[in-house]
Amino acid sequence: MSQQGASPARQDDDWWGELYDGAAPDTGPTQAPDSLDDRFASARNAVTERPRPQQPSPPPEPPRPRPPLPDHPVAPADTPDYVGSGPPTYDPEPTALPPADPDAPHELVPDTVLDGARYGACTLRAVSLRGDSARYRGEPRRDALLVARFGTGEQALVLVVMAAGARAVPGAHLAAAEACREIARAVGRSHERLAQDIRAARHGDLKSGLRRLADRGLGRLRAGAAGQDAAAGAAPVSLRCLLLPADPECRVRVFFGVGDGGLFRLRDGAWQDIEPRPTADGAAFGVPPARTPDGDRLASNPGAARPGRSVAGPPSEPFRFRASVARPGDVLVLCTAGLADPLREEDALRARLARRWSGGTPPGLAAFLADARVRVKGYADDRTAAAVWEA
């Protein structure tokens, strides 16, 4: 205690005690008068110059464990973005923009669209890319993609619709976009009944109903194409649609459409081409068995499957329908001809996508985009694809 009864000085105040401690050596003579200010400055300098005790260095941090590799394989940075013996002719990135009409900016189409969702037992990834040829020539993407959810909760219905505009039709990119919107309007107005039919496995009613729905939705589009003097017999669009119920207990996936494209399934690491096939005459619709060896239900309505005019094209293009039952681990792939053709014909592309998409873990949006844009020499059309991973 001090004479005044105060507590001992704090550690950071020791310099003050050293200044007035009689036992401490003098700070040395100064040339100026020995004033209090001089003594204060001399003591401050002496204390500042005193060596500080060295603090022990902290122990080295233990090495941090490396995070595991993700379940989904990630391609190394130097992996080429093409398969085959050499790169395609065109540049891999967009070059020329399509011409723009100052009075119709709403008609512009972006180079790429990307979407995704997760509902029920499935995870969805969808992408539409402008082809290398269109990028080089400054033409718009003729493929269109629309992903929509109608309803809420387990009663909701997810629609994926893609359309590819025909080269011979003026404004093909606008026709494709309008086809997607028309189908979405029709499905949205009927989504409750469609979801009920899917859960109840009323596939005959579904096929006939979806054909009428698509016929009404695309009726004006066909009339408009005819009014523009489109090439004889040319369909304004090829149409592909997928219905996914949000109910996790319902594993039925419903496909319908008209025209070129592909429907594939990746099961146990192997590709299966499950595109519905027309009969030999190209106009009638076959009556598939109630169940295939793989467990797919393919029931149809023979009364509605009659020859005649197709939904969006000439009589030779039938309305296609398939209701399949998914298994855990399946990957269902729906795509336009821009991806379907190389997937059917190029072993290297099938092998690469099988490696990337097998394993049960869906890729992120960026990874799915990178996978879908893997190029193959000789295939330069637009690509639109939707893939569904089953939990």
C-alpha angles and dihedrals in degrees: 000000000000123000089266091052094249123150120263114280118267120256092255090056096058091106089067092056091047090054094059099031108119093210093059115101118255115268091234137260120305131203092228125068112287096254128162090254091054092050090048093052092046092049092048091053093047093050093046092053095050112111113253119228111258114249116224111257114248116256114263115268114253114251112272116240114250114246114252120258111262119259090243111072115244118212114234117252093251095054108120118243092231140059128219135050096312145000121282119262097249128073113267094230132058115277116168124036120222116256114269128220109219090211094050111041089149088070093066115112122207119236093241138015124191131187142162146168144172122228133158111332097339141076118209131209122179134177140170120198133187109240123248091248094053091046091054095045096043094243124148123253106268093196118088130196132194128178119187141167121213120192130005139268120358090337092065123113123209118210126199114187127175130177133188117208117225117246093230094057117087111237092015092165090056092048091052093050092048091049090056092049093048093051091046091052092050095045092045093055091050101033097115094055092042092052091050092050091049093051091046092048092235091156096159091057090044094054096049093042095049091048091054090044092052092043092056093042094053099035095097091045092057091048091050093050091051090050090055092058093246117189113288112273094002117141113226092222144000109230131206124177136178128193118202120184115217091218105111090210092059115080097174115122116192124206127186135162151112133253137012125348139085145268114198138171127207107206125169090348095304128108121236122192103216099168108145110251126219121226123265095272091056093227108066123072122237121232105233123205120271090249134010125219087262091058097255116148109222102171115158139182108250092194092060094042099084131140118261144089115350126229099261106001149028123316091266091070111075128204108259124214136171134166112193134180114231125219125211108273096027121132115206115200124195118183147158122251092270090075100020094063098054091039090057096042108034118070093191093058093048091049094048095048091044090056092047099045102037123090101065098264113111116224121243120256094265093048092048090051091052091050095048093051096055101132132222124198111253096026111092104147127116115283126214121173140165122194127191121201115203115218 
